[in-house]
Amino acid sequence: MTVFDFISLFGGLALFLYGMRIMGDGLKSQSSGTMKRVMGHVTGNPLLSFILGLLVTALIQSSTATIVLTAGLVSAGVLTLHQSLGIILGANVGTTITAQIIRLLDIDGGTSFLQVFKPSTLAPIAAVVGILFIMVIKIKNSATIGTIAMGFGILFTGLLNMTAAVAPLSTSESFANLFVTLGDQPLLGFLAGTGVAFMIQSSSASVGILQALSVTGQLSLGSIYAILLGIYMGDCITTAIVCGLSTSADSRRTGIVHVLFNIAGAVIILAAVLILHGFTSLLDGIWSSPITSGGIANTHTLFKLSTALLLLPFCTLFEKLSHRIIKDAPPSKQEALLTEQLAHLDTALYSSCALALESARKTISTMADLSHDGVDNALDVLANYDGNTIRMVEANEDIIDSLADHTSQYLVGLFPRIKSQNFNDTLNFYLKSISEFERIGDYAVNLTENARELREKGIEFSDYAKRELKVIYEALNEVMDYARSAFSESDTEAAARIEPVEEVIDNLVAGMRENHLQRLKDGTCSAIQGIIFSDILVNVERISDQCSNIGIYALCEHDPEIAQIQHEYKQMLHSGSNETYNALYAERQKYYMAKFEAAK
């Protein structure tokens, strides 16, 4: 082969890979949503999963894509690891379809109808159809159809280039000796196949290269079987790496199972070759005979299909082995806390409404603690930025959301069993409180986003603004303490103290906005600073409002008279007709306004 033959060979390989890529992308863009829905409804039947994996891979022309998609569905919880096993085996067989299409090169006969199916005929036809759909025909999905057809044409054009480039090797004695060597040294053939498949990341393309080389007449079953086994291993390494990057243990196990299947398949094939050729001589007639493109395709399919069918009954064994290889990570503190709290929500307690409500109260109390901690940490981050603390606030929020969902569902399930009005009122109080604590957690995350924005934009508030924020942070912590005690400890005195402090926070926010406008006029603060400053005040005010709601709910729960005028109660307090409220408000207003004035 000359240098120009090598250029033609690699150019053909580039076209082959590109054609396969755009054809697969076109098919996936048209069918990925459907595939996900179908794969999501796969049962635990390994045979059904096997057929699905085969069909999907035959459609998108990539076992790697099928297995990575499957791993993604496993990671998302749509599929279980057990359901994915049959799909992986099916994908291994589905990838042989490409080789069966490539074998059309073997078709001969100038006037035969089958001549139409030769790549030399199909390639230009597919290219013409593709360009017509892309540029001329305008129907629904015409661009996708054109892309698929064009990819098909490019794929076979690349194959024809590779075949033409290696044609001179048919008369090369050194090339013939090379494959004789591979026949005598299966380890070298295995390593060669592994390396090629890993580099080009496609078993179909690797087998396609072998099929192109078959025109030389120098390939035989003895020289290609080890190469095929190497191709299988090289292909699954890529999948294992991609799946290994997932944070989900089961998703990583999906990649490991693919490797285990291929290792087991290689062992089975090697054992079969050893028995049929080494001991019984049943393969002697074809062992050294030239093998065609069709023969390679059939061997490829036979290897994959036979090993898949043999391994299918042992899927559970491979699943257990993957668990031995990849251990479940120890639960984080947050996960352990969530598991502990959800254990309280035992439906067996539905037989006793009092016990069931008490179990729900424990989980909501944990939500109260987490929301308080989240606000505390968020305020700390605003003063002293720390990425780890932000991640802690976000993790707390995830737990709050999960506890809110599970506890709400638990209480809704309890509702039909409640006969007492008191229990019914308590359940409603709990449901309302869940919503409030969940929102407080959301606002804590909002505050961390304010801190992140300050950090990213290199913005820092003036010392005056910092001193003002410190005052309102103290007031917010006080009202949060009262809200937590009002629910978790059924402290009505703490509940009564919430509204006076909440009103003081509203006053502080109003004063801080006026002062900030003045700083903008004076030029001591920028417009961007003003936007973030205002966002912080909005989040503080909303947290305070949620605490106010919790306080009112708690008072209504313990005082039927307040419950009867719940919607008017807050207005009545602010009207000045409640002496207790007036005294508490005057005390906290004096305390915080003194600090606020000192901040100037």
C-alpha positions, 0 to 999 in steps of 0.5 A: 500500500502507498501513502495515498492508499493509507490516506484513502483508508483513513478518509474512508474510515472518517466517512464511515464513522461520521455517517454512522454518527449522523444517521444514529443522531437522526434516529435518536432525535426522532425516537429518543422520547419514545425509546425512553417511554418504552424502556421505562415500561420494561418489566422484570422479564429478562427476555422482554428486556433482551428483545427491547435492547436488541431492537433499540440498538438495531435502530440507533446503530450503537450499543454504547448509546443504548447502554448509556441511555439505560444507565441514565434511566437506572440512575434516574430510577426509571429502571432498576438494575435488574431490568437493565440486564436483559437490555444490555445483552440485547444491545450486544446482539443488536450491534451486529445488524451493521455488519449484516448490512455491510455484507451486502458488498458480497452481492454479485450479478450484474442484472440481479435485482439484488444488485440494487442492495450493493453499497455501491448502489445504495450509497448514491441512492441514499445520498440523493434521497437525503439531499432531496429531503433536506433541501427540496421536500418539505414535510413533517420531519423531512430534515430528520429523514434526510439526515438519516438517509444522508448518514446512510449514504456517507457510511457506505461511501466511507466503506467503499473507500476503505475497501478500495484502499485495502484492495492492493493488500490482496496480493501482498505477501507480508500482509498475508503473513501478518494475518497468519501470525495473528491466527497463530498468536490469538493474544496479539489479535485480541490486543489489536481488536481491543485497541482499535475498538477502544480508539474509534469507540465503535464495535460496528466500525471495527468489525466494518474495518475487518469486513473491508479487509476481507476483500484481500482474501487473507482473512480466515476464521482462525485469524479473526476470532480473537480480533472479534473478542478484542473488539468486544472488550474494547467497545465495553471499556468505553461504556464502563468509563462513561457509566463509571462517571455517574454518581449512582451506584446502580448506574455504575453497576450497569457499566460493570455488568456490560464488562462482565457479560463480555468477559463471560462471552469471551470465555465461552467463545474461547472454550468453544473454539478450543473444543471444536478446533483443538480437540474435535477438529470440527472447524478444520475445514473452515479454520484457514479458508478465506472468510468473506464479509458475509462470513465475518458478519455471520461469525460476529452475529453467532458469537454475540447471539449464542453467548447472549442466549446462554447468559440470559438465564444467569442475569441475577448472578451477574447482578449480585456480582456487580453488587460485590464489585461496587459497594453502596456508599455509606449514607451521608449525614443528611441521608441518615437523618432522612431515613431516621425521620421517615421511619417515624411515618409508620402507617401501622400507627393509623390505628391510633390517630394520636400516635400517628399525629405524634409521629408526624409532629416529630418529622415536622419538628425536624423540618423546623430545625433544618429550616432554622439551621438553613437560615442561620447558615445562609445569613453566615454565608452573606457575611462570610462566603463559604461554598461548603456552607452553601452546599449544606444549606442546599442539602438541608433544603433537599431533606426538607422537601422530601420530609414535606412530601412524605409527611403530607402524604402520610397525613392525607392517608390518615385523614379518612380515619380521623373521627375527632374534631380536635384531631382534625384541627391538629392535622390541618395545623400540621399540614399548614406548618409543613408548607411554611417550613418548606418555604422558609427552606426555599428562602434560605437557598435564595439567600445563598444565591444572593451571597453567590451573586455578590461573590461572582460579581465581586460586590461588597456592601458598604460598612453602613449597609453591613451594620444595618443587615446585622441588626435585621439578621438578629431580629430574624433569628429571634423570630425563627427561634420563636417559630420553632418553639411554637411548633416543636414545643407547643409554646404558646408564649413563643407563638405570641411573641412572633407577631410583634417581632415580625412587625418590627422586621417590617419597620426595619426593612422599610427604614433600610430601603429608605437609607439605601435609596439615600446611599444610591443618591449619594453615590456610595452604593451602585445600582447592582448593589441595590438590586441584591440588597433589595433581594436580601430584604425581600427574602428576610421579610418573607421568612418573617411572614412565614414565621408569623403564619406559624405563630398564628396557626399555633395560637389557633390550635391552642385557643378556639376563640382565636381560631374563630377569628383567625383571619381578623386576628392579625388585623386586631393585633395591629390595631392596638387593641391587644395590650400584651401585643402592644407591650411586646411590640414596644419593647422589641421596637425600642431594642432594635431601633436603638441598634438600627440608629447606632448603625449609622 
